[in-house]
Amino acid sequence: MPSGLASRHRRSASLPRPGSCHTLQHSFATQLLCQGTDIQTVKELLGHKSEKITQIYTHVLSKISLSWTSKSAQIG
């Protein structure tokens, strides 16, 4: 999807934050990993040649997990 098309759809949906095709790709990968999808499947779905590139999402996921853990500790 061309970037201009993604921007138009984002504006027409009145989404409050900026986004792009790349943002959608990151969200998709993060959701898959949160749901327990294995890294090889995510790599293939994203079309990455190297698993090292896909592993970037596991790093992001661990940061998200730490954030959730610290927020839940504050509530409890």
C-alpha positions in Angstrom: 0.0 0.0 0.0 1.6 3.3 -1.0 2.2 5.6 1.9 -0.1 8.4 0.6 -2.9 5.9 0.5 -2.3 4.9 4.2 -2.3 8.5 5.2 -5.5 9.2 3.4 -7.2 6.2 5.1 -5.9 7.2 8.5 -7.3 10.8 8.1 -10.6 9.5 6.8 -10.9 7.2 9.9 -10.1 10.2 12.1 -7.3 8.4 13.9 -5.6 10.8 16.4 -2.0 9.7 15.9 0.2 9.7 12.8 0.8 6.4 11.1 2.2 4.8 8.0 2.5 1.4 6.3 5.6 0.9 8.5 3.6 1.6 11.6 1.0 -0.9 10.5 3.7 -3.5 9.9 5.2 -3.0 13.4 1.7 -3.3 15.0 1.0 -6.4 13.1 4.2 -8.1 14.1 3.9 -7.1 17.7 0.3 -8.4 17.9 1.4 -11.7 16.3 4.2 -12.1 18.9 1.9 -11.2 21.8 -0.5 -13.9 20.7 2.4 -16.5 20.7 3.1 -16.7 17.0 6.6 -18.2 16.4 9.3 -15.9 15.1 9.8 -17.9 11.9 6.1 -17.4 10.9 6.3 -13.7 11.6 9.5 -13.5 9.5 7.7 -15.2 6.6 4.6 -13.0 6.9 6.6 -9.8 6.9 8.8 -11.0 4.0 12.1 -10.6 5.9 15.1 -12.3 4.5 16.8 -12.6 7.8 15.5 -13.7 11.2 17.7 -11.1 12.8 15.5 -8.3 11.4 12.4 -10.0 12.7 14.0 -10.4 16.2 13.9 -6.6 16.5 10.2 -7.1 17.3 11.0 -9.4 20.2 13.1 -6.6 21.7 10.2 -4.2 21.4 7.9 -6.8 22.8 10.1 -7.3 25.9 10.0 -3.5 26.5 6.2 -3.6 26.2 6.0 -6.5 28.6 8.2 -4.7 31.2 6.0 -1.7 30.9 2.8 -3.8 31.5 4.5 -5.5 34.5 5.5 -2.2 36.1 2.0 -0.7 35.6 0.3 -3.8 37.1 2.6 -3.7 40.1 1.6 -0.1 40.7 -2.1 -1.0 40.6 -1.7 -4.1 42.9 
